[in-house]
Amino acid sequence: MENCRAELEWAVAEWRRLAGDPDHRGPGPHPAEDWRLPHERAAARVVNCHLHLDVAQWRLRELVPRLRRQRAAALDDRRSADDRVGWMNTAAATAVDVRAYLARRRLAWRCYLAAAADYRRLKALIAQQNLGIAA
């Protein structure tokens, strides 16, 4: 996977250099996408899915402790009733966010597994073809 990630970075940098578009400010996918080999596209999908997985996990690491603190504040008898109701409402909104990010993480994980399987299949096909050429 590291080799393909390096290939992807090199291909995009080379395209940008040749096209005179080092920052790619154009709309849509980068034009270098059309020149990628199937296993490079698969590697890009794996990296993209992993990024989505990382974002969802990062947000959950941030939200879950926050939700615990909000729920604790909502149950704190030292606070006024209005304050506890306010914390209850805040905790309810945070719980909605947690459920949404849990769903996003599940989707990203399923996509990651599918993309990784596709990448492994394509890399195995290349290895098989290379063995056929070498023989």
C-alpha positions in Angstrom: 0.0 0.0 0.0 2.9 2.4 0.8 4.3 1.9 -2.7 0.9 2.8 -4.3 0.5 5.8 -2.0 3.9 7.1 -3.2 3.0 6.3 -6.8 -0.2 8.3 -6.3 1.6 11.3 -4.8 4.2 11.2 -7.6 1.6 10.9 -10.3 -0.4 13.9 -9.0 2.8 16.0 -8.5 4.0 15.1 -12.0 0.7 15.9 -13.6 0.6 19.3 -11.8 4.1 20.1 -12.9 3.4 19.2 -16.5 0.0 20.9 -16.6 1.3 24.1 -15.0 -1.4 23.7 -12.3 0.5 23.1 -9.1 -2.5 23.9 -6.8 -5.2 22.3 -8.9 -7.8 25.0 -8.6 -10.1 23.6 -11.3 -13.5 22.0 -10.6 -14.1 18.3 -10.2 -11.5 15.5 -9.8 -7.9 16.2 -10.6 -7.1 15.4 -14.3 -4.4 13.0 -13.2 -7.2 10.6 -12.1 -7.8 9.6 -15.7 -4.1 8.5 -16.0 -4.1 6.3 -13.0 -3.8 2.5 -13.4 -6.7 0.4 -11.9 -4.6 -0.6 -8.8 -3.7 3.1 -8.3 -7.4 4.0 -8.4 -8.1 1.3 -5.9 -5.3 2.5 -3.6 -6.7 6.0 -3.8 -10.1 4.6 -2.8 -8.5 2.9 0.2 -6.8 6.1 1.3 -10.0 8.1 0.8 -12.0 5.6 2.9 -9.4 5.6 5.6 -9.5 9.4 5.8 -13.3 9.2 6.2 -12.8 6.6 8.9 -10.2 8.8 10.7 -12.5 11.8 10.7 -15.4 9.9 12.1 -13.2 8.3 14.8 -11.6 11.7 15.7 -15.1 13.3 16.1 -16.2 10.4 18.3 -13.2 10.7 20.5 -14.1 14.3 20.9 -17.9 13.9 21.3 -18.2 10.9 23.7 -16.3 12.5 26.6 -18.2 15.7 26.0 -21.5 13.8 26.1 -20.5 12.2 29.4 -19.7 15.6 30.9 -23.0 17.0 29.7 -25.0 14.1 31.1 -23.2 14.5 34.4 -24.0 18.2 34.5 -27.7 17.4 33.7 -27.8 15.1 36.7 -25.9 17.4 39.1 -28.3 18.2 41.9 -26.2 21.3 42.9 -27.4 23.0 39.7 -30.7 24.7 39.3 -33.5 22.9 37.6 -33.3 25.2 34.6 -29.6 24.7 34.3 -30.1 20.9 34.4 -32.8 21.0 31.7 -30.4 23.1 29.6 -27.6 20.5 30.0 -30.2 17.7 29.2 -31.1 19.4 25.9 -27.4 20.0 25.1 -26.6 16.3 25.9 -29.6 15.2 23.7 -28.2 17.2 20.7 -24.7 15.8 21.3 -26.1 12.3 21.5 -27.7 12.8 18.0 -24.2 13.8 16.7 -22.7 10.7 18.3 -25.2 8.5 16.6 -24.6 10.2 13.3 -20.8 9.8 13.6 -21.2 6.1 14.6 -23.3 5.6 11.5 -20.7 7.4 9.4 -17.9 5.3 10.9 -19.8 2.1 10.2 -20.3 3.1 6.6 -16.6 4.2 6.2 -15.5 0.9 7.7 -17.6 -1.1 5.2 -16.3 1.0 2.3 -12.7 0.7 3.6 -13.0 -3.1 3.7 -14.5 -3.3 0.2 -11.9 -0.9 -1.2 -9.0 -2.8 0.5 -10.3 -6.1 -0.9 -10.5 -4.6 -4.4 -7.0 -3.2 -4.0 -5.6 -6.6 -2.8 -7.3 -8.3 -5.7 -5.8 -6.0 -8.2 -2.3 -6.2 -6.7 -2.5 -10.0 -6.7 -3.5 -9.9 -10.4 -0.5 -7.7 -11.2 1.8 -10.0 -9.2 0.3 -13.0 -11.1 0.8 -11.3 -14.4 4.4 -10.4 -13.5 5.1 -14.0 -12.7 3.7 -15.0 -16.1 5.9 -12.5 -17.9 9.0 -13.6 -15.9 8.5 -17.3 -16.7 
